[in-house]
Every structure is written in C-alpha cells, then in structure tokens.
Amino acid sequence: MTQQAPRAEAWHARAASEVLAVLNTDGAGLSASEAELRLQRYGPNLLPVAQVRPAWLRFLDQFNNLLVLVLLAAGVLTLLLGHVLDAAVIIGVTIVNALIGFVQEGRAEAALAAIGKMLTPTARVLRGGQQLAVDAARLVPGDIVLLAEGDKVPADLRLFEVKALRVEEAALTGEAEPVEKSVAPVDSEAVPGDRLCMAFSGTLVVHGQGRGVVVATGAASEIGQISAMLAAVERIDTPLLTRMASFSRQLTLAIGVLAVVVFALGVWGAGYAWSEMFMVAVGIAVAAIPEGLPAIVTITLAIGVQRMAKRNAIVRRLPAVETLGSVSVICTDKTGTLTRNEMTVLRVATGEQVFELDGTGYGPEGGIHVGGRRIEPRDYAVLGELALAGLLCNDAQVRQGVDGWQLQGDPTEGALCTLALKLGLEHAEEAARAPRHDVIPFAAEHRYMATLHEAAIYLKGAPEAVLARCDRQRGDSGDIPLDQAYWLAQETALASEGLRVLALAQRVPDAEQAELSLDALGGHFVLLGLVGIIDPPREEVRASLARCHGAGIRVKMITGDHAITARAIASQLGIGGDAGRTLTGSQIEAMSDADLRAVVHEVDVFARASPAHKLRLVEALQAGGAVVAMTGDGVNDAPALKRASVGVAMGQKGTEVAREAAGMVLTDDNFASIGHAVEEGRTVYENIRKAILYILPTNGGEVGGIVLAMLLGWQMPITPVQILWVNMFTEITLSISLAFLPAAAACMQRPPRDPAESLISGFLLWRLLLVSLLMAGASLLVFQLELTTGASIAQARTAAVNMIVVGEAAYLLNCGDLEHCVLGSLLRNRPAWLAIAVVMSLQLAFTYLPTLQLLFGTAALPVASWGYILLLGLTLLLLVEGEKGLRMWLERRT
Ligand code: ATP
C-alpha cells in the first residue's frame, strides 16, 4: 500500500533545518536502504496517468463521421424499402468498418504514447553522501536533489541552498517570467507563485544552481494536484491531417451533390424507378467518398514516428514529422553533434615552450615532448602550474572504471583532468589542499570559468576572454609583461590544426575575498598558457553530410569555438568548401537584420556564436524562405529551438529545458540521426502522397463504371453492397501497405519539397482521370463479356467486382513509386504483396463462399473468367508504367 507524503505541512513557512529534521534526513541525503523503504511507502514519483478515453467512447467516435452517418441513413431507408438483406449488409459493413478504424486508431495512439515514454527524466541526488543520477520516478520525500541550469525540477523541493537560482514556473502558475529563489521561509498563506523557498515539480531551472529536500512526489506534488487539468489527451493532429480532413469534408459534400444530381437525372431524365436510382445514388456516394484516407494519413505518420525512434530521433511534436520532410537548411552545433565530444589535450603552449602530448581518450597514458624530444614534466614548473589551474578550475572528474577511464562531466574539462593526471596531479588530493570557496560557472555567453581558492583565483576560458583580463605572463624565471602578439600567433597555430583552444590564468585574490562575481572579477591575471584540445569528427558524419548535400539541404555549422578551429573542422568534414566565408558572433552583432539576410545563405560556418546569434540566424534564414532545422542543448538555445521550423535537442548532453522547447530529440546527439530523420520525414510525406494517389483513382474507377453504365442505359455492373465491400475491406487493406513502404533511395536525391506545394497537384488530377477511366473501362468490359457469353447477372457482377479488385492490386504495385518505373523492383515491394495475398483470399471467399454469395449477391466464376481478369489487370499495370515512361521522356525533352 502506498501512502501520500505528509501534504498538509506548509513546508514553505518552516525553516529549512526544521524541514530536514521532520523528514528525517540531512545534507548528505538518505541511505540507499531508507530510500528503498520510502519508495515502497510513498510510491513512485509519477504523475497520475492521463485519463484515456474509454474504449466504448472511442468506438462510438468512429460513427461521428459524415460518411458513416450517410451510410446508416441509407441502411435504414433500404430497410424501409424492404431490402432487408441489403440493409443488414450496409449496417454490418458500417459496424465492421468502425471496428477496424477503432483498432487502427488505438494502435497509432499506443505507438505514439510508447515513444513519449522513451524520454524519461533523471534527477541528481545525494544519497549516503554520494552524488548519483537516478530515475526521477524513484525520488522519495527526504531525498536531497541538486539543481543546475537547464534542469526540470523533478519533485517539490524545499530549497536550502541557492546560488542565483532562477526558475520558470509557467507550467504551474502560468507566469513566464522566471522567479528568483531564496531559502528563507515565507508566510504560510503564500500562494505557490510566492513560495520563493520552494521549487516545484515540472518547473524549469533557467539559471544558477541550488539544493533542496524533496517534500512531495507524484500526485502529492503541486502539479500532481492540478494534473487533472493536464489529463486531456493530446489529439493526433498535424497541419497535413487538418488539411486532409477538410479536403475529405469538401469532397464528401461534392460527392453528395453528384449523387443527388445523378438520382434526379436518372428518375426524371432517364425514367429509372426511384427506388432503383436511390440505390445507385447510395452506391455512388459509397464508391466515391475516400473513407480510408484520414486513417491512412494517421497511420503513416505513426509508423514514420516509430521508424525515426528506431533511428535515434524521438519526435516530441507530431507536425515535426511533416516539416522534417521539407527541411532545406540544417544548422548544427559542432561539439558532440559533428564531433565525438571526446576531448584530449594535444598541445600546451607556455611562454617559453610548446609541449606535444601523446595519447587519446581520458586515460593518462602517453609521453610529453618538446620539439620531438621526450621530456620530464617535473622539469617544467609553469607546465605544472597550468595543469593545476586546469584541474582546480574544473567540475569534471575522470576515474578508472571497469571499462577503462570514464569521464563524469564536461569533456573539455575532462581533457584538463587527464592532462593533470599525466603530470601526476590527483583531483581529490589537490582539492583538499586548496578547497574551492566560490565559482563562476562556464557559460556560452561569457566563455570562461573562474574559481576562488585560499591562495589563488583560477581563470580558464576562450583565449580572448582570458587574455583581456591578463597583463602579465608566467615565465620560467618569473612574471613578465604579456606578449599579445606571441599568444595570438600560438592561438592561430593551434586553431589551424582544428584544435579547441583554452587559456589558463591565475591571480592572488584580494584580501579576505570570499566571493566571485561576473561584474567584479577584475583584471591583473597572470597568463599561464594555452591548451589545444582535439575532438575528432564522428566517422559517420561525413557520409551523412554528403547525403544531405545530395538532397539539396544546406548544412551550416554554428559553434562557440574559434573561427579558425571551426573552419578547420568544417573543411575536414566537407562543410562550406575551402573558399567559404566564416562569420563570427561579433560580426553578426555588427550587422543589421537586412545585411544578415543578404549573406546568411552563402555562409556555412559561424564561429564564436552564442545562443542569441542562433536566434537571429534562424530568423534571417526563414525570412529568405528556408525551412530550418536547428540543434541546441542549453537553456539559452530554447528560443532558437522554438523559432526553428524543427528544433532539435540533444538527448545526452542537452538540458531538459532545451528538450521541452524542441520538436525532436536525438538520443545519440549525432548529426547522422538528423539526416536519417529527414529521410524518414520525406518518406512519410511520399507515402501519404502515394496513399492519396492510390485511393482517389480507385474510387474514381468505381464511380466512373456506375455513371458510364447509367449513361449507356446498362444494368448496374456493381451493386451498392458490393461497392461497400470493395471500399471498406479491399481498398483499405491494400492502401495500408503503402504506409509501410521503406524509404526510396531516390528520396534523398532530389531537392527539398516546397512546403507551400499543394498535395492535390495537376499530376494527381491527370493520374486520377487516367486510372479511373482504365478501371471503369476494364470492369465494364468484363461485365459485358460475361453477359454476352450467357452468364447470369450475379456472375457478371462478381466478375466486374473482381476486376476492380485485381485492378486495384495492379495499381497498388504501380504506386510503389509514383514517378519511376517499378517493373524492375516489383518483387521487392513486400508490403504490397502481403496485402494482395490477404485481399485475394478475401475475394475467393467473396466469390465462392455460400454465405457471402447470399449476402453480397455474388456467384462462382469459371477459371476462364479469372484468366482474362488477371490479363486485364496486367495490362493496366503495364499501361500505367507506360504513362510514367512517357512522362519521364517528355520531362527530359523539355
Ligand atoms: P557548439 O557545441 O555550439 O559547437 P561549443 O559548445 O563547442 O560549440 P562552447 O561550449 O560555447 O562551444 O565553447 C566556446 C569556447 O569556450 C571554447 O572554444 C572554449 O575556448 C571555451 N570553453 C568551452 N568549455 C569551457 C569550460 N568548461 N570552461 C572554460 N572555457 C570553456
């Protein structure tokens, strides 16, 4: 039995120490066994699951559809006219169709829900004095949680330590402006927005750091209390789906009008009996309305989302699937996305020497050389000082684990830990000798980090940020004035090798200095030297970039690194060409929006860029009509991610805030996964187009047959219930297979689709007309052939229906590729053949099973009839292929 955490407490009104005491915990956190016990007692930290619509309601919802209602009305009228069997079939088929829709919709919803669960949040806690990352669902009251910029608060916390902690509480209070947190108790009557010493589950840390004790989890948390509000299920909805739905509605209306006109013409113009014409009109409505279309679009989207998830791209917002297919520019970070984010110091430049280091990865193996000669690091005091600065001004740790050397924290800092280890400096020992009193954490905006210790302030960061605060440099025999030109030359030399360059400096703190602040860090630092860090490109990225270029997608690198480093890495990967221009953040700042717009398309490398520049770049690109995918990981990337056509967040190194803002999350942080997602996005769109181009002409064929027969004064070649059979069973089964078609090689060989391009093109209308005529012609031909050879009307109709279905099967194979010939790859279209096998078994039952013969008015066919039906099917297949060939030929000629 789980019980709720003690909720009635006004934690915000009590002193932090008191709260810790009540919850029986201290600053070191709970023990593992106590945490386990409390988990049993209070239950997991999960919000109550959203109330899904009950099954019966979802089933009834299937009838909330104009066509189904028309059909039911027709069924009732048919009954009134005395056609009991027909009425039973119409109503029966309607119900079976609703069942199929119900099951498919359920599967699509379940698939999407499963993907939503793939992004489970973790929380950093202290347990037994150790810092651990645990699944947020396993938090319990009494746990000590560490918060940092970019985190989503995992449970309700009473804060007891804050450093410039600002939290955005819009999820809870609707207030978008971040709130500055503190630790002092507040009035017990304060509303959640005023409880400054609390951090609430589901809110976002946009700045600073903090620690708090968990006071409420799951349903007991503030957000849990109001989660009934959030319980509404997110409907599957995208711009394309909306357009499809409205298109379907318009079409239904048009077809309704057509049916009425045909009815009137038949009764008053051609003198048919009105009861007969009524059935014809119903037949036309049933035949023409593309009832399967919305379902197919939904299923295609759901399958696309699943396929992307398998390829490491988790879609958070469904419209992103469609947009991905039309992306024309990808703006990507460098570090970790294009490169491996495995950093190793390769060079160290001090005032007097340049050291070269061996080794890769985080293991402290490999020698140190100067000018090709191996040296003993102990003989170089400045090198040792620089390594110590790099070790203490650092939040990462490298440790030897079972699988070799493991990094915890930022890779750039990890590289500096390894450098220190190579010089025999141990983190625990040095940190104990010179404890840290304060820190300015690294941020992409100011590009440095500083720490305060008893005897020194250490500063490390981008060379221009550090050098600006230095007036001297350390030499082998004491400090001398800073030689700007020397350092600039060293920096350029390191960066041209594609190395990431950091400068390290130190100074003596002011007397009794207890704090560091951004505004008052001051100058007068002594520069110790520069380090050059290698971060090798990811192997698979080169090929992926080439594919993107082949697909007409421009890839732009936006990095915080130095322009020369960025340029070197870009040319290693093949971004931007050798002559390409590079823009830096400060150049972007100096430009007006109009100037930026004028050059942004031509520049592929942006260096020393910060998140604000990313936002301006997206806007400039979009103003030029580009559809932009943009990657990001930090809190400040959120505006650019939201603004981009598709925001792409990093699953591993990204913050929770960036993930919330993004439309898609990469589980492996790898650029290649964006390429795959674009490919799947294009495939989804193509498959939807195929479904439309498949369904509409087959419907057209049936209507064409009926209208032609009427105009010729013939008997109806197919009855309304038979049309129902064809549309509701065979056509839907066949068309679903289109959603499963894999990506075609050609889809990444053409330029991106214009997002404004209409789905219903002239091409579609032409194809619609052609296939409609071919199908109508073939079925009428078969119908007449049967009648002239003395077959019964039932047998002739059975043959006509089978002709339509075989024609549909043949055209399904054509639709494997809309523009190109499929004859060479016919057998490879496995989904189509599977669907054809199912449908042909259904047709055999339809033709030969006595019960179905009775229900649908069919009769057994002789083998000879099958012979020419199949032959005509093959002819249809070849004619459509011929049309494709002709089009291609004509296109080449123009
Ligand atoms: P991107 O991922 O967008 O390609 P980036 O993440 O590599 O870029 P930043 O992390 O913003 O870029 O780094 C910019 C510069 O700041 C680096 O070139 C380096 O000089 C410096 N820098 C990076 N990390 C740290 C750190 N932890 N401490 C101090 N300085 C750093």
Residues whose N, C-alpha, C, O or C-beta is under 5 A from the ligand:
A	BS01	ATP	D333 K334 T335 D410 T412 E413 F442 A444 R447 Y448 M449 K460 G461 A462 P463 R500 V501 L502 I558 T559 G560 D561 H562
